[in-house]
Amino acid sequence: CLLLAGCEPGGDTTPTEPAGAGNAPTPALEFRLVGKLESSRLDEASGLQSTADGGLFLHNDEGARLYFADTAGRDLGFADIDDAKNRDWEDLTRVPGDDGPLLVIGDVGDNHAKRKRVRLYFVPEPPPGELSGDLRATHRLRVTYPDGPRDVESMTYDPVSGMILLLTKRDEPPRLYGIPLDLALWQHEVEAEFLAEVPGFRPPTKADIMRSIGRGQWVSQPTGMDISPDGRLAAVITYRSLYLFRREEGESWPEALQRQPTEIIGPPGLHDEAVSFSADGRSVFVASEGRPSPLFRLDLPPEQL
């Protein structure tokens, strides 16, 4: 893949090409600021999932509450999740269910790798425009890892393999785990399967570290992940860049994630933690911690689709 140069005010403007890459960077892809998240309650947006009708579901990494916004960030309401706890909600995805789509909330954060079990909450997706009152998690799943506790901020659903995928944050390189959806929906506790290491994230540069002494050394760590509706592209957001991986026909994601991804630097800032493809798979939305959180969109050129 070609490495794409993006714009990042105050940081490197052109990333280093991966070792062995002989092609010149293509014209830059740019994130566009499309709005700010209006809800005053959304101050630590860590989960993002587009809706079938073009809206956005979000959650904080604190508080058992689901928020709804349009693609310009306008506040369209919220609902509390009954009987759910938020120890560290980090990502949000959608899976098919017998009675319609389910939103899966990943209470999977574990900064100090001390949680013996993390949790997934399965919530029937509310109809568009009807996010009011309370919602109930119809299923809860306790998750362990075969090699001990892991800090995870990236979770998505792969429609090709039918697996929920979890990508770790603090491992170098990050580690990918999977849970078959059919198992997730009828069991109450499962051990996630280790699938692969994912080595393609560019290490922090000296400029990254100097730009932010506290966070610069962590700019390559995955903080959110999504797979396009057709299962062909995966987007991983870090504190510095968005990485796009492509799955070829007949490949699994553990195989596809071994190739060098396309890197797009940005959006600006060091707090990006939420990513989602648009409903049509032609754009990527990114939100971050902070209030009000900026909402960015990256439109993908046809050759990337």
PLY file of the C-alpha trace (Angstrom):
ply
format ascii 1.0
element vertex 305
property float x
property float y
property float z
element edge 304
property int vertex1
property int vertex2
end_header
0.00 0.00 0.00
1.04 3.52 -0.58
1.65 5.73 2.40
-0.50 8.83 2.21
0.66 12.16 3.58
-1.93 14.11 5.54
-2.04 17.46 7.30
-1.40 17.70 11.01
-0.93 21.19 12.37
2.00 21.37 14.75
3.33 17.90 13.87
5.06 16.01 11.06
3.47 16.83 7.72
4.80 13.81 5.84
5.21 10.43 7.55
8.22 8.25 6.93
7.53 5.61 4.29
7.58 1.99 5.47
10.83 0.12 5.00
11.13 -1.14 1.46
8.42 1.14 0.05
9.58 2.47 -3.30
6.53 4.43 -4.41
6.15 8.15 -3.89
3.24 9.25 -1.69
-0.02 9.90 -3.52
-1.86 13.24 -3.14
-2.96 13.78 0.43
-6.25 12.64 1.84
-7.57 15.19 4.30
-9.87 14.96 7.24
-12.68 17.49 7.12
-14.16 19.01 10.26
-17.91 18.48 9.84
-19.05 19.71 13.24
-18.73 19.30 16.99
-20.61 16.95 19.27
-23.25 19.24 20.74
-24.18 17.13 23.76
-22.58 18.65 26.84
-22.57 15.18 28.39
-20.25 13.74 25.73
-16.85 14.70 27.09
-14.93 11.43 26.64
-16.26 9.93 23.41
-14.64 6.51 23.13
-17.17 4.50 21.09
-18.70 5.38 17.70
-20.97 3.43 15.35
-22.84 4.72 12.30
-26.53 3.87 11.95
-28.25 2.43 8.90
-29.98 5.75 8.22
-26.81 7.83 8.45
-26.76 8.85 12.11
-24.20 8.06 14.81
-24.35 6.18 18.10
-21.71 7.12 20.69
-20.73 6.49 24.28
-18.33 7.93 26.85
-15.76 5.83 28.63
-17.71 6.65 31.82
-21.43 6.33 32.50
-23.80 3.60 31.21
-25.42 5.78 28.56
-25.81 5.65 24.78
-25.91 8.89 22.78
-27.30 9.65 19.33
-26.08 12.38 16.97
-26.29 13.23 13.30
-23.23 13.36 11.08
-22.72 17.04 11.87
-22.61 16.34 15.61
-26.07 17.67 16.46
-27.50 16.19 19.65
-30.41 13.82 18.98
-30.86 12.38 22.45
-29.55 9.68 24.76
-30.70 6.61 26.64
-29.39 4.93 29.79
-28.59 1.22 29.61
-30.39 -0.56 32.45
-28.42 -3.08 34.50
-25.13 -2.17 32.83
-21.97 -0.88 34.44
-19.22 1.16 32.86
-15.84 0.26 34.25
-14.14 1.39 31.05
-16.30 1.39 27.91
-13.97 1.71 24.95
-15.68 0.78 21.68
-19.02 0.13 20.03
-20.03 -2.10 17.12
-23.12 -3.60 15.48
-23.87 -7.30 14.94
-26.84 -9.13 13.40
-29.35 -10.64 15.80
-32.36 -12.93 15.40
-34.76 -10.02 15.91
-32.72 -7.26 14.29
-29.36 -5.54 14.73
-27.69 -5.46 18.13
-25.30 -2.80 19.39
-22.35 -4.30 21.25
-20.75 -2.14 23.91
-17.20 -3.14 24.79
-16.41 -2.65 28.48
-12.90 -3.83 27.65
-10.51 -1.12 28.82
-7.89 -2.25 31.32
-5.08 0.31 31.62
-3.15 -1.68 34.23
-3.97 -5.19 32.91
-5.63 -6.25 36.16
-9.14 -7.27 35.07
-9.60 -11.03 35.07
-12.73 -10.61 32.96
-14.08 -7.85 30.77
-17.66 -7.53 29.50
-19.63 -7.07 26.33
-23.20 -5.72 26.51
-25.65 -6.54 23.70
-28.44 -3.99 23.24
-31.20 -4.12 20.58
-30.56 -1.19 18.24
-33.33 1.38 18.73
-35.20 2.55 15.62
-33.96 5.80 14.06
-35.19 8.88 15.87
-36.43 6.93 18.89
-33.52 7.15 21.29
-35.33 8.20 24.42
-36.00 6.63 27.80
-34.01 3.60 28.86
-32.61 0.64 26.94
-31.97 -2.83 28.28
-29.03 -5.08 27.58
-30.62 -8.36 26.50
-27.35 -10.27 26.83
-24.08 -9.87 28.74
-20.89 -11.71 27.97
-17.84 -12.09 30.21
-14.60 -12.36 28.25
-11.17 -13.65 29.24
-7.95 -13.91 27.20
-5.83 -17.05 26.89
-2.66 -15.19 27.88
-3.93 -13.05 30.74
-5.50 -9.57 31.06
-5.13 -7.17 28.12
-5.92 -3.50 27.64
-8.27 -3.17 24.65
-9.79 -0.03 23.17
-10.59 -1.36 19.69
-13.49 -3.69 18.91
-15.37 -4.41 15.68
-17.46 -7.05 13.94
-16.23 -8.90 10.86
-19.24 -9.82 8.68
-17.12 -12.24 6.64
-15.93 -14.54 9.44
-18.83 -13.73 11.77
-16.43 -12.84 14.59
-16.18 -9.99 17.06
-12.57 -8.79 16.88
-10.61 -7.19 19.73
-7.27 -5.40 19.16
-5.03 -4.63 22.12
-3.58 -1.22 22.86
-0.44 -1.56 24.98
1.20 -4.59 23.39
4.00 -4.06 20.86
2.92 -5.13 18.34
-0.82 -5.09 19.12
-2.50 -8.47 19.45
-5.76 -9.47 17.72
-8.34 -11.72 19.38
-11.64 -13.06 18.12
-14.97 -14.33 19.47
-17.38 -16.17 17.13
-20.69 -14.32 17.20
-22.80 -17.47 17.48
-20.82 -18.40 20.60
-21.00 -14.87 21.99
-24.78 -14.76 21.74
-25.57 -17.92 23.68
-22.69 -18.25 26.13
-22.28 -16.09 29.22
-18.51 -16.45 29.48
-15.98 -17.18 26.73
-12.24 -17.15 26.24
-11.31 -15.03 23.23
-9.10 -16.76 20.66
-5.70 -15.26 19.87
-5.56 -14.72 16.09
-2.43 -12.73 15.20
-0.07 -9.91 15.99
-0.60 -6.73 13.93
2.79 -5.16 13.19
2.01 -2.36 10.72
1.76 0.70 12.99
4.58 3.22 12.54
6.58 3.82 15.75
6.62 7.29 17.32
9.24 9.68 15.97
11.36 12.10 17.96
9.02 14.88 16.76
6.02 12.94 18.10
7.59 12.62 21.53
8.73 16.25 21.65
5.29 17.45 20.62
3.70 15.82 23.67
6.02 14.52 26.38
3.15 12.80 28.17
1.38 11.17 25.21
3.79 11.32 22.27
5.39 7.97 22.99
1.96 6.29 22.70
0.90 7.74 19.32
1.05 4.34 17.58
-1.31 2.55 19.95
-4.73 1.54 18.56
-7.62 3.35 20.24
-10.51 2.38 17.96
-11.33 0.02 15.09
-14.09 -0.55 12.55
-14.66 -2.77 9.52
-16.58 -1.48 6.52
-20.11 -2.85 5.96
-18.92 -4.99 3.03
-16.04 -6.43 5.08
-13.33 -5.25 2.66
-11.67 -2.42 4.64
-10.57 -2.03 8.24
-9.88 1.35 9.84
-7.75 1.64 12.98
-7.37 5.00 14.71
-4.38 5.89 16.90
-3.40 9.12 18.65
-1.50 10.21 15.51
-2.97 8.54 12.43
-5.71 6.56 10.76
-4.58 3.26 9.25
-6.52 1.58 6.44
-6.13 -2.15 5.77
-7.63 -3.96 2.77
-8.82 -7.58 2.80
-8.47 -9.35 -0.54
-10.90 -11.99 -1.77
-10.46 -15.22 0.17
-8.33 -13.65 2.91
-9.08 -13.60 6.60
-8.50 -10.44 8.61
-5.62 -12.01 10.57
-3.94 -12.51 7.17
-4.86 -9.10 5.73
-3.63 -7.27 8.83
-0.10 -8.54 8.20
0.36 -6.25 5.19
1.58 -2.68 5.45
-1.51 -0.45 5.78
-2.17 2.93 4.25
-1.49 5.62 6.86
-3.27 8.97 6.87
-1.92 11.38 9.46
-4.64 13.09 11.48
-7.07 14.30 12.55
-5.18 16.98 14.50
-4.90 16.37 18.22
-3.78 13.53 20.47
-7.07 12.30 21.88
-8.75 10.48 18.95
-10.41 7.36 20.32
-13.53 6.66 18.25
-13.84 5.60 14.60
-16.61 4.32 12.34
-17.24 3.83 8.66
-20.29 5.61 7.29
-23.35 3.48 6.52
-22.35 3.28 2.83
-18.70 2.53 3.62
-17.43 5.49 1.56
-16.29 7.68 4.46
-14.73 7.32 7.90
-15.84 9.36 10.94
-13.50 10.09 13.86
-14.36 11.60 17.26
-12.16 12.28 20.26
-12.15 12.93 23.96
-12.86 16.48 25.07
-15.86 18.81 25.19
-17.01 19.77 22.71
-15.43 16.99 20.71
-14.67 17.78 17.08
-16.19 15.38 14.56
-14.10 14.67 11.47
-14.90 12.87 8.24
-12.49 11.36 5.73
-13.99 10.70 2.30
-12.30 7.75 0.60
-11.38 7.97 -3.10
-12.77 5.25 -5.42
-9.41 3.48 -5.63
-9.51 2.89 -1.87
-12.97 1.27 -1.93
0 1
1 2
2 3
3 4
4 5
5 6
6 7
7 8
8 9
9 10
10 11
11 12
12 13
13 14
14 15
15 16
16 17
17 18
18 19
19 20
20 21
21 22
22 23
23 24
24 25
25 26
26 27
27 28
28 29
29 30
30 31
31 32
32 33
33 34
34 35
35 36
36 37
37 38
38 39
39 40
40 41
41 42
42 43
43 44
44 45
45 46
46 47
47 48
48 49
49 50
50 51
51 52
52 53
53 54
54 55
55 56
56 57
57 58
58 59
59 60
60 61
61 62
62 63
63 64
64 65
65 66
66 67
67 68
68 69
69 70
70 71
71 72
72 73
73 74
74 75
75 76
76 77
77 78
78 79
79 80
80 81
81 82
82 83
83 84
84 85
85 86
86 87
87 88
88 89
89 90
90 91
91 92
92 93
93 94
94 95
95 96
96 97
97 98
98 99
99 100
100 101
101 102
102 103
103 104
104 105
105 106
106 107
107 108
108 109
109 110
110 111
111 112
112 113
113 114
114 115
115 116
116 117
117 118
118 119
119 120
120 121
121 122
122 123
123 124
124 125
125 126
126 127
127 128
128 129
129 130
130 131
131 132
132 133
133 134
134 135
135 136
136 137
137 138
138 139
139 140
140 141
141 142
142 143
143 144
144 145
145 146
146 147
147 148
148 149
149 150
150 151
151 152
152 153
153 154
154 155
155 156
156 157
157 158
158 159
159 160
160 161
161 162
162 163
163 164
164 165
165 166
166 167
167 168
168 169
169 170
170 171
171 172
172 173
173 174
174 175
175 176
176 177
177 178
178 179
179 180
180 181
181 182
182 183
183 184
184 185
185 186
186 187
187 188
188 189
189 190
190 191
191 192
192 193
193 194
194 195
195 196
196 197
197 198
198 199
199 200
200 201
201 202
202 203
203 204
204 205
205 206
206 207
207 208
208 209
209 210
210 211
211 212
212 213
213 214
214 215
215 216
216 217
217 218
218 219
219 220
220 221
221 222
222 223
223 224
224 225
225 226
226 227
227 228
228 229
229 230
230 231
231 232
232 233
233 234
234 235
235 236
236 237
237 238
238 239
239 240
240 241
241 242
242 243
243 244
244 245
245 246
246 247
247 248
248 249
249 250
250 251
251 252
252 253
253 254
254 255
255 256
256 257
257 258
258 259
259 260
260 261
261 262
262 263
263 264
264 265
265 266
266 267
267 268
268 269
269 270
270 271
271 272
272 273
273 274
274 275
275 276
276 277
277 278
278 279
279 280
280 281
281 282
282 283
283 284
284 285
285 286
286 287
287 288
288 289
289 290
290 291
291 292
292 293
293 294
294 295
295 296
296 297
297 298
298 299
299 300
300 301
301 302
302 303
303 304
